[in-house]
């Protein structure tokens, strides 16, 4: 199908029929073969993006695949990158080469994406369409892949978008490119609206699938339930949900009762179960890899584990009247405050550089502590074996003693050393105190410092990667995401059994009705904001106009006060904007035409018949002579004029305003001895001027620049020949 028949204007998105007809599978092995034949040695990202490699390797591949005009080519490049990354992990001997190939795939995806940037809706379709990697494959290939997967057809249907593939492969340069961020920001703000076909969801509502479109509040309904899925509004609602969960958590622990269930405990359990259902739905839809890539989801998952532990102990205590189990349940639940309180703060200031650095430092710290604990477990077993005859030391008490020593209480290591063994005890405890207090602590500080330095070097890419991850997580197809906790529990209880009984159309109608009933105040607030208070709306612009009018009515000494200027802003920007907004119908004549036509050489005086002095030869007017006047001595005007003047009796009529060249080459019918002598003087003066120009620094500089240009051309030709030779050798 011709792409021109599918896109009538830039405002129309590709049709679903056209997207379904695109062949994806043939691109994957083709890109893999081209990359294998191109990269044979390890190259860094800086080398891949260098001008010579880009000119000789990257650009030919980009132009080759861009001619296909296949919207799935960016997704296919990222799929091939995931293959090379897996090969780098499996084959360590060729890890450098495979990582270079993976980097080339990401670079190809970036370059190819720029070819779709002219059509905004087409660009959105390239990044957000969920592509099936087996689309366009033959039946033999599909059956062979089915056998390799164990004969399960459910594994064959695994569509993903290019953005999701970029997140799973950690293509941070691709996600940080301006073209990609343009689409991500439009999705975040709700300007671009698209719905994902629900394939791996708990509650799917695929009856009315909406294509990609630009949102217009004029044509949208007042209670538009699709606006609840906009990531910008979803983040604000997530903050409110965390605040409600935190309040109920605090009230549950404040009014705890081990003998019976209180009202606040029931409310907290409802909100906590709704929070668990929301997180489980997110992990089911996007997959565990994309879900766990967000560090805050790790904290959320930790709180869910704490809640599950609390629920098990609490049910056991109430069922068997076991008071200790109920007390332990509340103790476990109290540990959740260490996660829930910071999590609320990080929701409000997520994806900042400080938060990203802190998150990376926490992950590195946990990993290092885990490795250290495994290393020192041998010492723990040794001390426990040496103190078997001493009933004072148990395995737990020895572990607690080692933890105290690890965090700085080295006095215990020397005071309790002989209680383990009179000879080996002091030696082992001294070694442990030296390692934990000096060596490993220094290593830990160095690791954390390197983490912060590495993040600061790539702060922009890391920030944009987390921002893209948050946006993609916010655009979810599951119907449960349109409900705010705890109403998602109600929707799950009512709509999940109904999906097995009613038709898809009836399920869709019931779903829309339930969303509008449970989220009525939120939908009204969103509609009022987008119609009256959003940027560019009439009410907001009128309010800004009134504020500007009030500000301009203030006295001059008040407007120029430092505190007022800091709050309102300087008026210089308004002045500059007013200058460039002014429409000017005519051009200003800044240059005098007579000055442009003024002769370069002034006419010689009649009373001066001697050649100019060396100082006069170097006057500035001779340095700025036009390039066409700088001829060699063979073609100088002196030789041509002498032959004409020697054979002719006519002499030039000298005009006071004419130039020396006009006097030489203009013939008149009058002749006089005075005029002939003046012409001879002019010829001699012109000859001296030409000689001075030949010896001037400007002429020497031009010759040196010409020589440098010739050298540069020879070097470029040599590089082109070498790169072609390298490609021929690699292909051979």
N, C-alpha and C positions, 0 to 999 in steps of 0.2 A: 504494500500500500504506500502510496506517495505521501510523505509527511505534509506536503502543502495542502493536501485535501483534508487533512485532519485539523490543522490549525488555520482558522479563518483570520483571526486577529491575535494579538499578543495577550488579550484578556481571556481567551478561551483556553481551557486546559485540555490535554490529550484525552480522548474518549477511552472508556474502559475496554472497548473492543480492540482499539489500536494497541493499547498497552498489553492486552492478552496475546496479541499476535506477534509480539517482539520475540525473537529468538535469543535466548540468553546462553544456553549451553555451548553452542559453537564458539562463542567468544572466549570461554575459559581455557580450553586447550590451546587455542591459537595464541592468546596472550602469553601463556606459559611457555610455549615453544619459542616465541620471539625473545622473551626475556632470557631464556636459557642460552640462546645463540648470541646474545648481546653482551652479557656480563660473565666474565671468566676469572675475575680477580677481585679481591675485596676493595671496596671503595666506600669512603665516608659520605655523609650527606653533603658536606661542603664540596667534595669532588664531583658528586653526581649533579649538583647544581652549578658547577663551573661553566664558563662560557664555551670552552672547547668541547666538553662532553655534551653540553646541551645542543650545540650546533651540529655535531657529527653523529650523535646517538639518539638523543631524546626527541628532537624535533622530527626526524624522519619517521619514528614510530608513532608520534602524535598525529602527524598528517596522514599516516597510513590508516589508523583506526578512526580518525575523525571523518574520513570520506564515507565511512559506513553509515553515519548519522543514526546510530543505534543508541537509544536512550539508556540501555543497560550496560554500556561499555564501562562506565565508572564503577558500577557495582561489580562487574567481572574483574576489573583490575584489583579491587580490594579483596575479592575471593582468592585470587592468585597470590596476593600478599599473605593471606592467612596460611596458604599452603607452604610458601617458602619460610615463614616463621616457624611452622611446625617442623619442617625439615632441618632448620637450624638447631632446634632443640634435640632432634633425634640423632643428627650427624654432627658431632662436635668438631670433627676434622675439617668440615666445610662450612662451619657456622658463619665465618666472615663473608664468604661468597654468597651464601643464601640470604644473609641479612642485607647485603648490598642489592640483591635481586628484589627483596621485599621493599627496600627503599625506592628502587626504580619503579615498582608497581604503584607505590603511593605517589611518586612524582608524575607518573603517567595519568593517574586519576585526577590530580590537580590540574594538569595541562588540558586534559580532555574536558574537564568540567567547564573551563573557560570558554570552550567552543559553544556551549549551550547558554551562555550568559546573556546573549542578545534578546532572548525571549524569556521573560521572568517566569511565566507559568510553566514553560518547558523545563526551566532550571529546577523549579520546585518538584516537578514530576520525576526528574532524574534522581533527586536526592531522597524523596519520600515514598516513592512507589515500592511496594513490597514485591520483590522479584523472586520467582521460583527458579533455582539454578538448573532444573531439568527442563525448563521451557525450551522447545525446539530440538530436543533430543529424539532420536529414533526409538522405536519399540525395543530393538535389540539392546541398545544401551540402557534403557530404563529397566529392562528385565535383568540385565547383568548387575546393575547397581542394586536392584531389589534383592538379588541373591547374596550380594556382599553384605547387605545390611541384615540378613537373616530372614528375608521374606516378609517383612512387615511393611505394609503400604503406608502406615501413618508416618513413618520416618521419611518418606519421599516428599511429603508436603511440608516443607520448612522454608517459607518465604521470609525474606528480610529485606529491609531497605538499605540504601547505600550509607545513610547516616548510622544505622545500627551496625552495619558491617565495619564502618570506620571506628566506632566505639569499641567493638569487640577486638579489633586488631590494633587499637591504640594508635591510630593514625592522627597524631596531634597536629602535625603540619597541615594535613588536609583539612582538618576541622577548624584550624585557626586561619585559613585563607579567607580573604574578604568576600569571595563569592559564596562560600559555604555559610559564613556568619550572616550574610544578608538574608538568606533563607531562614536560618535559625532564629534571628531576631524577629522576622515577620511571623513565624510560628509562635514565638513567645508572646508577642503583643496581641495575637489574634487577628492580624491583618490577613494572613493566609489561613484558610480553613480547609481542612481535609480530614476525612475519616478513614480509619484503618479497618480493613476487613478482619473481623474477629475469628481467629483460627484456634488459638490456644487460650481460651478464656473459660471462666467459670460460668458466666451468664452472657451468652452471645445474642446480640440484636442486630442482625444483618439484613433486615427487611428492606430498609430504605438506605441504600448506599449513596453517599454524597461525594461527588467528584471534587477535585481541587478548585477552589474559587477564591476570589478576593471578597472579603467581608464588607457588606454595605448595610448599615443599620436601617436605611430607608426601605429596603426590600425584606429585611428580616422581621420575624414576629417579635412582639414586645417581650413575651416570655420565651426567649430562645434558650432551650435547655442545653444546646450544644455549647453555649458560652461557658458552661461550668467546666469544660475540658480545656479551656485556654490556660496555658501554663502560668501566665501572670496572675490570673484570678485564683488558680489552683494553689499557688504558693501562699497567697494571703489566707485562703481557707485552711490550708495545712497548718499555718501558724495558730489560727484560732482553735483548731482541733487539738493541737498539742497543748495549748493553754488550758482547755477544758479537761483534757486527760490529766494534766499536772494538778489541777485544782481538786479533782475527784480523788487522785492518788493521795494528796496531802490530807484530805478529809477522811479518807478510809483509814489511814494510819493514826490519825488523831483520835478517832472514835472507835478504835478496834476493841473487839470483845471476843475472847477465845471460846466462850460458851455458846454464843448465838450470832447469827448474821445480822448486821446492822443495815440501815437503809443506805448509808454512804458506801458501804462495802458492795452492795448490790449495784449501785450506780457506777462505781469504779469498774466492777467486773464487766458491766455492759459496754462501757467505753473501751476497756482494754481488749475485749473480744472483738469489738468493731475495728479497733486499730490492727489487731492480728489478722483479721479477714482482709483488710485493705492491703497490708503488706504481702500477704500470701497471694492475693490476686495480681499484684504488680510483679512478683517473682514468676508467676505462672505465665503471664502474657509475654514479657520481654525476655524470659529466660534467666537462668541463674547467673550466667556470666555477666550480662549487662546489669543485672540487679546488684550483684556484689561489687561491681566496679565502682559504685558510689560508696565512699567510706561511711557516710552517715547511715546507709542501709545496714552496715555491720553493727552499728550501735543500736539501731531499731531491732535488729534480729537478736541482739543480746538482751534487750528488755523483754522481748517476746519469750525467750528462754526463761528469764526470771519469773515472768508471769505464769508460764506453764508449771514451773517448779512450785510456785506458791499455790496454784490451783490444785495440784495433786496432793500436796501436804494438807491443805485446808479441807478438801473433801475427805481425806483419810481421817483427819481429826474429828470432823463432824459426824462421820459415819460410825466410828468406833468409840466416840467420846474420849478420844486421846488428846489430852490437853497439851502434851509436849509437842505433838505434831502441829497443832494449831499455832502454838507459840513459835515453832520453827518456821511455819509458813509466813507469819508476819515478819520474822527476822529476815527471811529471804526476800520478801517484798520490799523491805526497807533498803536493801542493797540496790534496788532499782533507781533510787533517787540519785545515785552517782552517775547514772546515764541520762535520766529523764530531765533533770535540771539543766545540765550543760546543753542537752539536745535542743531545748527550747531556745536558748540563746543563739545556737548555731543555725537554727532555722531562720532567724531574723537577719543574720549577717553571713549567710552562706556564700561560698565561692569567692571570698576575698583572699588576698594574698596571705594574710596572717593565718586565716583558718586553714588554707591549703598547706601552709608550712607546718602548722600544728598537727594537722592530720597525718602528714608524711612522717613527722617526727614520732608520733605515737606508734605508727605501724613499725618503724625501724626499732623503736625502743622495745616493743613487745617481742619482736623477732630476736633481738639481741639477748633479752632476758631469758627467753626460751632456750636459746643455744647455751647460755651460761648455766642455766639450771640443769640441762642435760649433762654438761661437762662436770659439774660439781656433784652430780648424783653418785659418782664413784666414790668421792670423799665421804659423802653421807653414809654409804654402805660400809665403808671402811671403819668409820667411827662407831657405827652401830655394832659392827662385829667385834671391835676391840672392847666395847663396854657391855658385853653380854653378861659378864659376872656382876656388873653394877646395876642394881635395880633402879637407880636414880634416872638413868637415861633410857628413854624410849625413842622410837623412830621419829615421832612427832616433835618431841622436845629437842632432839638434835637438829631437826630441820628448822625449828623456830630459832634456835641459837645461831645457826648459820645465816639465817635471814637478817638477824640483828647485826652480825658481824659484817655482812655484805653492805649494809646501809650505814656503816660508820662506827659502830660500837665495838672497836677493836680491843677494849679492855677485857671483854668477856673471853676473848680467844686466849689471852695469857692467863687469866684467872682460873679458867676451867680446863686448861689443857691437860694437866696431870691427872684429872679425874677419869680421863679415858684410858691413858696408858702412861706409866712413868717415863718411858723413853720416847716412843713414837708420838705420843700426844702433843707435846710442845712443838715438835718438828712439823707435824701436819698442820696444826692450828696457826703456826707462824707463816707457813707457806700460803695457807688460805687467806690470812689477813693481808699479806703482801699482794697477792694476786687480785683479791676483790677490792681492796682499798686503794691500790695504786695503779696497777697495770690495766685491769679491765675497766675501771672508772675513766681512765684517760682515753682508752679506746672508744668507750661509749660517747664521751664528749666530742671526740674527733669525728665519729660517724654522724652525730647529730649536726655538727657544724657543716660537714660536707653535704648533708641533705638540704640544709637551708641555702647553702651557696648554689647547689644545683637547681633548686626551685627558683631562686632569684634570677639565675641565668635564663631559665625558660619559664618565667612567671606568666608571660602573656599566653603562651601555648597551654600551660596548665590551667589557667583560669578559663580560657575559652573551651577547653576540653570538658571541664566540670560543668560549665554553663550549658554546653550542648547536651551533655548527659542528663542534666536536670530537665531540659526542655523536652527531650525525647521521652523521658519517663513521665512527663506531664501529659503527653498526648497518648492516651490509652483508649483502646476500643472496647474494653469490657464495660458492660452497662452498669456494673456496680460502682465504677469510679464517678459516676454522675451523682451519687448519693453521698451525703455527708454523714460521718459516724455520729450517732449509732443507727441512722436510718438505713445504712447498707445491710444491716442484719435483717431488718424488715423486708427489704427488697429481695434478699437471698431466700428468706423463708417463703415469700409469696410467689416470686417469679420463677424460681428454679423448678418447683413442681409444675407450675403452669406451662413452662417451656416444653414439657413432655406431653402436654395434652392439647393446648390451643394451637392455632395456626400462627405462622410468623407475623402476619399482619395484626392479629389480635394481641399477640405478645408485644409488638411494637406500640400499639395504642395504649395498652395497659402500662407499659414502661414509661411512656411520655407523661401520662396522667399522674403516675405516682411520683415522678421526678418533680413536676410542677407543684404538686401538693406539698411535698416535703421540703422543697427549696424555694418556696414562693417569695419570702423576704429577700433572699439572695438574688434571685432573678430580677426582682423589681429594682434593687439597688444597682445591679449591673446595667440594666436598661436605661435608668436615669443617668448614670455616669456616662455611658457611651453616646447618649443623645444630647446631653446638655453640658456636661462637665469635662469631657475629654478634650485633648488638645485639638484646636481647630474648630470647636463647636461655637455656636453663636453666643451662648451665655458666658462662656469663659472668655471669649474675645471681647465681649462688651465690658466684662469686669476688668480685664487688662487695660482696655481703653480708658475706663473711668479712673483707674489707678494712675495711668500716665498723665491724664489731664490734671488730676490733683497734684501730682508731683511737679508738673511744669508750672502750676499756679503758685508754687511756693516761692518765697523771695530767693534772690540769688545767693545770699550769704548762708541760707539754710541748705540749699541744694548742694553747695560745695563743702559742707561740713564733712569731715572724714567718716564719721559713723553713718551718716545718711548715704554717702557715696558707696560705702562698703555694703550696706544693706540693699540699696536699689541698683547700684552699678553706675559706672561712668557714662556720661552722655556723649563721649567722643565716638563710641561705636554707633550711636544713632546718627551722628553727623556724617560719619563715613558711609553708613548705609543710605542716607538721604542723597549723598553725592552720586553714588552708583545707581540709585533708583531713578535719577533724573534722565529724562529722554532728551537728547541733544540732536537737533535736526541738521545742523551745519557743522563743518569742521573749522577749527581754529587755524588761521594762517600764522604759524610760528616762525616760518623761514621766509626770507626775502628772495624773491625770484631774481632780482638784479644781482644779489650777492652770489647766487648760484651760477649766473652767467658771466660773472666777472672773470677776466682772463687770468690764467695762472701766472704768466710772466708779464710784468708791466712793460709798456713800450719804452725803448731806449731813448735817451735824450740825444738831441742832435749835436750838442757841443761835446759829447763824450765819445771819443774815437779810440780809446785805449782799451786793451783787454781788461776784464775785471781782475781784482786782486784775489789772492787765495782765500782771504776772509769772505769776500763776496761770493766766491764759488760755493761756500758752505752755508748759504742763507737757507732758511727753513723752506722757502717755496720750492726749492729744487728737490727736497726730500720727499715731497708728497706729489710728485708728478704721476700722471696716469701710467698704468702698466703698459699700455699699447705704445707709448712713446719711447720705451726703453729698448731700442734696437741695437744690434751689433754695429761696429764701425763700418762693416761692408755696406750695409744699407742705410747709412746715415744720411740726413738731409743735405749735408755739405757737398757731397760728391754729385748728387743730382742737380743741385742748384748751380754749381760751378760750370757744369757742361752747358746748361741753358743760358747762363749769363755771358759766357765767353762767346757764344755764337749769335747772340741777339743784341741788337742796338737799343732795344726797348728796356726801360727801367721801371721798377715798381713805384707807384704813387703812394707815398707814405701818408697814412692817416693817423691822426693823433690818438684815436681810440682803437686802432686795429692791433692785433697781436703780432709778434715777430714772424710766426708761420704764415699769417695772412699777407704780410709784407713780402715774404719770399716768393709765394706762389700766386700772387695776384698781379696780372699784367695790365699795364696801361699804355696808352699811345704817346705819352710824354716822356722825355728823357732829359736828365740834367746831371752834370758832374757831381753836384752836392748829394743828390739822391743815390747815385751809384756808390759814393763813399759811405753813406749811411748804411746801405745794404751790406757792403763788405764788413762794416763794424758789427752789424747784427749777426752775420754768419759766424764771425769769430767768437762772439759772445755765446751763441748757441752751441758751438763746438766745445767751448770750455765747460758749459753747463752739462752737456752729455758726458764728458769725461769725468766730471765730479760725481755724477749719478752712478757711473760704473764703479767708482771707488768708494761709494758711500756705505756705511754700516747696514743700511736697510737692504741693499742689494746682496751683501754677503750673507745676511740673515735669511734672505729668500733662498739663496743657493743651499745653505745648510738645511733649511726646512724641506726643500725638495729632495735632498739626499736622504734625510730621515724618512720621508714618505716612501722612497724607493726601497729602503731597508725594511720598513714595516710590510710592504707588499710582498717582498721576497720571503719574509718570515711566515706570513699568513699562508702563502702558497706551499711552503715547506710543511707547515702543520697540517694543512688539508691533505697533502700527499701521504703523510705519516698516518693520519687517522683512517684514511681509506685503506691503507695497507694493513692496519690492525684489524679492521672489520673483515677484510678478505681472508686474513689468517685465521680469525676466529670462526668464520663461516666454513673455511676449509677443514 
